[in-house]
């Protein structure tokens, strides 16, 4: 996990703190988040703190709290599981801030950081076939539809049809050029 924040002047991605756990546990109870996330509706703050501790020690996961750059208001979650070469991004945005471009900005910032800092060559994400918002977010953030990444997976006792999206690390360029293109 990074020891710094990512900020584009509107959205800030910062490390999770133990005091964010209650907010996370409460936010994932939202019915729209529950419809399309693997998080349990009974998740509690203690379980979230345990996950934050695991995240801090993991070499195969990264994660940030999405915040408002100006106010610091908590807006959502963005995470990555990877094998050192490629990884899958997941995210959600709190109900009260949907429709403001938060997810697109977060995915764009996070992708640029992942290529620069983690050194991955490819990122992907999957969206439930019926969840059109993350499909639009992926497109707006430059993550392209990749049918080879489509799959069906069991989540919460149901079979979810997932659409795949992928983004390859840009060709040889400096980190500054990558950040400018991605933002």
N, C-alpha and C positions, 0 to 999 in steps of 0.2 A: 504494500500500500504506500502511496505517496505521502510525504510529510509536508505537502504544500497544498494550496488551493488553486483552482482553475477558475478564471473569471473573464467574461466577455463584456462586462459593464452592465449587463442585464441579469445574467444568470451566473451564480457561483457554485462550483462543485467543491465541497469540503469534506474532510474526513468525518466519519461518524464518531460521535461522542456518546458516552454512556447515557447522558441526559437526553439524548434524542430518542431513546428506546420507547418511551411511553407514547410519543407522537407517532412513531412508526406503527406500533401495535394498534393504536386507535385508527390511524389512516387506512390500514389494510382491511378494516372491517367494512369500508364503503362497498356497496353492492356492485358497482362497476369494476372496482379493483378485484373483488372476489370472483367476479365472472371470468376474468382472464388472467389470474395470477395463481401460482402454486402455493402461495402463503395460506396458512390455515386461518379461518375466521375466528379461531379461539387463541391465536397467537397472543402472548402477553409480554410485558416489558422485560421480564427476566429472561425469556427465551431470546428476545432481540439483543439484550446485552451479551448473552452467550454467543450469539452469531457475530456481534461486533468484535468480541475478543478473538473468535476463530478467524475472522477476516484479517485482523491485525497480524496474525501469525502465519497467514497463508501465503505461499509463493505462487499459487495457482488461481487466486481470486483477487479482484480489485473492487472497490465500491466507494461511492460517494453519496452524500446527502446533497440534493439539489436545493439551492437557496436563492432567494432574491438578492442580487448584488448590493442593493442599496439598503434594504431594511433587514436583511438576514432571515426573513420569513422562510420557514421550511416549506418546500414546494414538492419534493418527490425523492425518488430513489433511483440510482443508476448503478449497475453492477456488471461485472465481467468474470466469466470463468474461462481459463485458457490453459494451454499446454506449453506455453513459451513460444509457440509459432503462430497459432491461430486461437481465436476465442469467440465466445457468444455473449453479446450484450443483452441485458434485460433491464427494464425500467418501468416505472409507473409515476404518475403525477397525481397529486391530491385533487380532490373534487373541486375545491374552491378556486383553483388556478387553471383548470382545463380551458383550452381554446386560446391561450395567450402566447403560444409558440415556445413554451418552456421545454417541452420534450425535444423538439427539433434542435433548439440551442444546446441542450444538454448532450444529446447524441453527437452533435457536431464537435463540441468541446472535448468530450470524452474520447471520441474516435481519434482526433488529432493527438491528444495526450497519449493514448494507447500505442499509436504507431511510434511516437517519439520516445516515450519513456519506458514502456514495457517492451518495445521492440518487436511487436507482432507483425506478421506479413499479411494477415487477413483477419477480418472481423465479419461476423454474421449476426443476424438476429432472426427470430421467428415470431410470427404473429398468428394468432388464431384466425382462421379463415373468415369468421364473422366479425372480427374486431378491426374495422376499417381504419380507425384513427392511427394505430401504429404503422399501418401500411403506408398511409400518407406521410407520417413522420419520417419513415425510412427514406421515402422518395425525396422529400424536402432536404434531408440531411445528406443526400448523395449516396445512400445505400441502395443498391440495385436489386431488383427482383431476381432471384436465382432458384428456379424450379427444382434444381438438383438438391437443394437443401430442404425441400418440402418433406414433411413426415407426419405420421400420426403418432401421438404419444398419449399414454394414460396419465390423467391428472384428476385427482379427487374422485376416482372411480368412474370417470368418463373417458371416452376416446376423443381427443382433440385433434382436428385437422389443422396442421400448422403450415403456413406459407413461409418460405425461406427468402432471405435477403442477404446480400454479401457486399463487402467493400474490401478491395485489395489496397495494400499500402501503395501510395503513389510512387512513381518511378524515382530515380535518383534525384533528390533535391535536398536542400538544406532544411533544417527544422523550421526556420523562419518562413521559408516559402510554403512548407506544408501547412503551417498554422494559418497563414494568410488565405490559402486556397480553401481550407476547411471552414473557416469562419466566414 
